[in-house]
Amino acid sequence: MNSHNMTSMMQRGAIAMGFDQNKITHGFSSTKDGGQIKIMSLDENDNQTINQIRNHIRDIQHDFTEGNFTKPFFIHQQLVPGIDAMTQNKDQIQYQVQDLKNGSILLLNTNNSSLVNSINQFMTYQSTEHNVH
């Protein structure tokens, strides 16, 4: 991704997520049962950003549970791989939040192996897009 596109994506991310993208790190990883989204403040003493991260993780937990993936679409300005199946099979995915000292993790789990592949596609795409931050 060129620097102009990354800058635009980070600006849209700040709008959608509610915090400065330069103050955080994103991690997206696949698991055998789905995946996880980890967002951490770079400064463990930045309570404002940490609270914003935790609020955002809970917001996306709610949105994703409802099959609402408009934030990833808005941030990336394109359909994110895996979202169609995740939306159609929203009732087969469990979303669990784990707060950490300086952020939060959203765990995505399913027993549907086909859906695991879709979640893994979503995580791989996100990881590639956010690889520099």
C-alpha positions in Angstrom: 0.0 0.0 0.0 1.4 3.4 -0.9 1.9 6.1 1.8 -1.1 8.2 0.5 -3.4 5.2 0.7 -2.1 4.3 4.2 -2.6 7.8 5.4 -6.1 7.9 4.1 -6.9 4.5 5.6 -5.5 5.7 9.0 -7.6 8.9 8.8 -10.8 6.8 8.1 -9.7 4.4 10.9 -9.5 7.3 13.4 -13.1 8.3 12.4 -14.5 4.8 12.6 -12.6 3.7 15.7 -12.5 6.9 17.7 -8.8 7.1 18.5 -5.5 8.3 16.9 -4.1 5.4 14.8 -0.6 6.6 15.5 -1.1 5.8 19.2 -2.0 2.2 18.8 -0.9 -1.1 17.3 -3.2 -3.5 15.6 -2.8 -7.3 15.5 -4.9 -9.7 13.5 -4.3 -13.4 13.7 -5.9 -16.6 12.7 -6.6 -19.4 15.1 -7.8 -23.0 14.6 -11.3 -21.9 15.7 -11.4 -18.5 14.1 -9.2 -15.5 14.9 -8.5 -12.5 17.1 -8.2 -8.8 16.8 -5.8 -7.2 19.2 -5.6 -3.4 19.7 -3.0 -2.0 22.1 -2.0 1.5 23.1 1.6 2.2 22.5 1.7 4.1 25.8 0.5 1.9 28.7 -0.2 5.1 30.7 -2.4 6.7 28.0 -5.7 5.9 29.8 -7.8 7.9 27.3 -6.6 5.8 24.3 -6.9 2.6 26.3 -10.5 3.4 27.2 -11.2 4.3 23.6 -9.7 1.0 22.4 -11.9 -0.9 24.9 -15.0 0.9 23.8 -14.2 0.3 20.2 -13.6 -3.5 20.7 -17.0 -3.7 22.5 -18.6 -1.7 19.6 -17.3 -4.1 17.0 -18.2 -7.1 19.1 -21.8 -5.8 19.0 -21.6 -4.8 15.3 -20.1 -8.1 14.2 -22.6 -10.1 16.3 -25.3 -8.3 14.3 -23.6 -9.1 11.0 -22.7 -5.4 10.6 -19.2 -5.1 9.0 -19.6 -1.5 7.8 -16.6 -0.2 9.7 -14.0 -2.5 8.0 -15.6 -1.5 4.6 -15.4 2.2 5.5 -11.8 2.0 6.7 -10.6 0.0 3.7 -13.0 1.4 1.1 -13.6 -2.1 -0.3 -15.2 -5.3 0.6 -13.0 -7.2 3.0 -12.5 -10.9 2.2 -14.5 -13.3 4.4 -17.2 -10.8 5.4 -19.9 -12.2 3.2 -19.7 -15.6 4.9 -19.3 -14.0 8.3 -22.4 -11.9 7.7 -24.5 -14.9 6.4 -23.4 -17.1 9.3 -23.3 -14.5 12.1 -25.2 -16.8 14.5 -22.4 -19.4 14.2 -19.6 -17.0 15.5 -19.0 -16.3 19.1 -17.3 -13.0 20.0 -15.5 -12.6 23.3 -13.7 -9.5 24.6 -10.6 -9.8 26.8 -9.2 -6.6 28.3 -5.5 -6.3 28.6 -3.4 -3.8 30.5 -3.1 -1.4 27.6 -5.9 -2.5 25.2 -8.3 -5.3 24.3 -8.6 -8.4 22.2 -11.7 -9.6 20.4 -11.8 -13.4 19.9 -13.8 -14.9 17.1 -14.7 -18.6 17.4 -16.8 -21.0 15.5 -17.2 -24.8 15.1 -17.9 -24.4 11.4 -14.7 -25.2 9.5 -15.8 -23.4 6.4 -16.5 -20.3 8.4 -13.1 -20.7 10.1 -11.6 -20.3 6.6 -13.6 -17.1 6.0 -12.5 -15.6 9.4 -8.9 -16.5 8.5 -9.3 -14.7 5.2 -10.6 -11.7 7.0 -7.7 -11.8 9.5 -5.1 -12.3 6.7 -6.4 -9.3 4.8 -6.5 -7.1 7.9 -3.0 -8.1 8.9 -1.7 -7.3 5.5 -3.4 -3.9 5.3 -2.3 -2.9 8.8 1.2 -4.4 8.6 3.0 -1.1 9.2 1.1 -0.1 12.3 
